[in-house]
């Protein structure tokens, strides 16, 4: 029984809350089944653990499908931050880019659109089409934070990439991978 509870505890960091509740229910059911029939073998226990582990992996990947985090963005008067999103699927979809400022509020400031790119509004992308947004040398306040990309397509339908360039201060260029450069 302690092993099952340890398994649930280890998966807490990987399983979203609704999935975690389902997993706990499944583990409790397995524990009850094992206690009701004392004739279980190691093979039965291993099979039940394998099924629980595979279910947890499948639920976790399904919960994360269709969205990815942008780990960092910056709005600075002498720099440029750009994001590119591409539809790598065989069907049309909508992509929404949301940026959060350092204080947790939504970024609603100026941006430069590339091929119809928008911030906070859906971008319609046909198969194999790309779009993007840039925060390019906008005078005024300095903002930074993180963001999120969400899409309405199937799993593994979008790839995204961001870059930051500051040519005034030491000619810095940074590449910012989104989702490990893997489709989501």
Buried (B, 14 or more C-beta within 10 A) or exposed (E): EEEBEEBBEEBEEEBEEEBBEBBBEBBEEBBEEBEEEEEBEEEBBEEBBEEBEEBBEEBBEEBEBBBBEBEBBBBBEEBBBBBBBBBBBEEEBBBBBBBBBEEEEEBEBEBBEBEEBBBEEBBEBEEEBBBBBBBBBBEEEEBBBBBEBBBBBEBEBBBBBBBBBBEEEEEEEEEBEBBEEEBB
